[in-house]
Amino acid sequence: MTERSTILQRTRSVRFRHVGGEGVIVHQDAGEIMAVNGTGAMVFELADGKHTLDEIVSAVAERYPEQNREQLTADVVAFADQLLEAGALERASGD
């Protein structure tokens, strides 16, 4: 599990587009396309090399205050881990 103090960034070979309130992540090196919901798109966009995972969780929690914070945190961390494993995200240099 990724530490919440980790700063995440998109890898160079990844492109992202909004499509109808959702997002499409294209991992060019792997030849993969991932469709993500609006929350996933928000997480991916905030992984810009400037925000920690904890800051990303806070931004998502602010947008969805009705959600259980503990479950939301677990979901965002798990999604970030999936994107790291898929090579769509990486830890920012120096982190």
Sequence and secondary structure as in RCSB ss.txt:
>XXXX:A:sequence
MTERSTILQRTRSVRFRHVGGEGVIVHQDAGEIMAVNGTGAMVFELADGKHTLDEIVSAVAERYPEQNREQLTAD
VVAFADQLLEAGALERASGD
>XXXX:A:secstr
   TT EEEE TTEEEEEETTEEEEEETTTTEEEEE HHHHHHHHHTEEEEEHHHHHHHHHHH TTS HHHHHHH
HHHHHHHHHHHTSEEE TT 
